[in-house]
């Protein structure tokens, strides 16, 4: 006679923690990708709520390893580099000529703190059921973005470069999050699904005409194929290349200004304008004008619309050489950290790092809160995928599992 042993009762607190974790991941990677397509302000609300759910889940969890991921995150070099960048940005508020940047800095710092806490209190191992929500959210958002764009047929103006439209922001968010989503699928052997997700994102960005999303996807694809099978060397090369671009950007701008002092070609126009600003500022370029100076100068008419919109320009203009060095350190350490992940997953994550860097290099991503929020959401996605429990097949339940337990107990 076969007897079945009863499953022991689950801890109610642990069950509640799992439910809150599932709700938080669903809110962050499904709702947060869909809602901003129609309303640009929703991402500012959804990210704190999702982070709060993850924190509540970690509080209720009875696991002894609940705080282990936070300690590992705090000890990681990219986080220390980001803290250095944030500290210098806060110090630069002393000589910022405007009053508005202080409030923006407080919001940005609070957003990054929530992101760090959410990523730090996530479980050390992500269940597949939670991990599946990331590619599901990216796929649904890509289809929704394409459909709504075809129905609304939006037109971008000069003002959209400073404050990107909801569809443009959604396209940039997809260009960032598609890489960890494809990695989560490919590591479990779903290469066809991963490729289909990448193509859907590509066509959605084309239809939505998201600013510089296509160059970001192209740059990510180049890094992905270049790093496939040689992750460690590729991560070192990518880290060195990105850091060199950040540090050498003013020299390139100054050289462009001297080569074309009157009228530069259209492709180099923003770079030549930056070179002219460097020649006028002199050694002030090394110190910076203070956090938020570039954005507020354009908004109040002190700088023309020809001012570059890239994050690298704003970091140099606002925070000077020390801020640029901290940014280069953040990017380089992030690439090296990603290169230490699973060999099958790392090429996708390196592609995501490259895509984000291209957007920072070309614009419109800068010190705006919406871009920092998208970058924070992308960082949580990276943490989610890097801690995933990857299986290509479901585990098989042995025959007589319950009977064996009952016989042993007898």
QUIMO-V323645 format. One record per backbone hydrogen bond with DSSP energy under -1.0 kcal/mol. NH is the residue of the N-H (numbers start at 1). CO is the residue of the C=O. If there is no record, write none. Layout:
BEGIN
NH,CO
NH,CO
END
This chain:
BEGIN
15,11
16,12
17,13
18,14
19,15
20,16
21,17
22,18
23,19
24,20
25,21
26,22
27,23
28,24
29,25
30,26
31,26
32,27
34,30
35,31
37,34
38,35
39,35
42,39
46,42
47,43
49,45
50,46
51,47
52,48
53,49
54,50
55,51
56,52
57,53
58,54
59,55
60,56
61,57
66,63
68,65
71,67
72,68
73,69
74,70
75,71
76,73
80,76
81,77
82,78
83,79
84,80
85,81
86,82
87,83
88,84
89,85
90,86
91,87
92,88
94,91
95,92
104,100
105,101
106,102
107,103
108,104
109,105
110,106
111,107
112,108
113,109
114,110
115,111
116,112
117,113
118,114
119,115
120,116
121,117
126,387
131,127
132,128
134,131
136,132
137,133
138,134
139,135
140,136
141,137
142,138
143,139
144,140
145,141
146,142
147,143
148,144
149,145
150,146
151,147
152,148
153,149
161,158
163,159
169,165
170,166
171,167
172,168
173,169
174,170
175,171
176,172
177,173
178,174
181,177
182,178
183,179
184,180
185,181
186,182
187,183
189,186
190,185
191,189
194,190
195,191
196,192
197,193
198,194
199,195
200,196
201,197
202,198
203,199
204,200
205,201
206,202
207,203
208,204
209,205
210,205
213,210
216,212
217,213
218,214
219,215
220,216
221,217
222,218
223,219
224,220
225,221
226,222
227,223
230,227
234,230
235,231
236,232
237,233
238,234
239,235
240,236
241,237
242,238
243,239
244,240
245,241
246,242
247,243
248,244
252,248
253,249
254,250
255,251
256,252
257,253
258,254
259,255
260,256
272,268
273,269
274,270
275,271
276,272
277,273
278,274
279,275
280,276
281,277
282,278
284,281
285,282
286,283
288,284
289,317
290,318
293,290
296,292
297,293
298,294
299,295
300,296
301,298
302,297
303,297
307,304
311,360
312,360
314,310
315,311
316,312
317,313
318,314
319,315
320,316
321,286
323,319
324,320
325,321
326,322
327,323
328,324
329,325
330,326
331,327
332,328
333,329
334,330
335,331
336,332
337,333
338,334
339,335
340,337
341,338
346,342
349,345
350,346
351,347
352,348
353,349
354,350
355,351
356,352
357,353
358,354
359,355
360,356
361,357
362,358
363,359
372,368
373,369
374,370
375,371
376,372
377,373
378,374
379,375
380,376
381,377
382,378
383,379
384,380
385,381
386,382
387,383
388,385
389,126
401,398
404,400
405,401
406,402
407,403
408,404
409,405
410,406
END
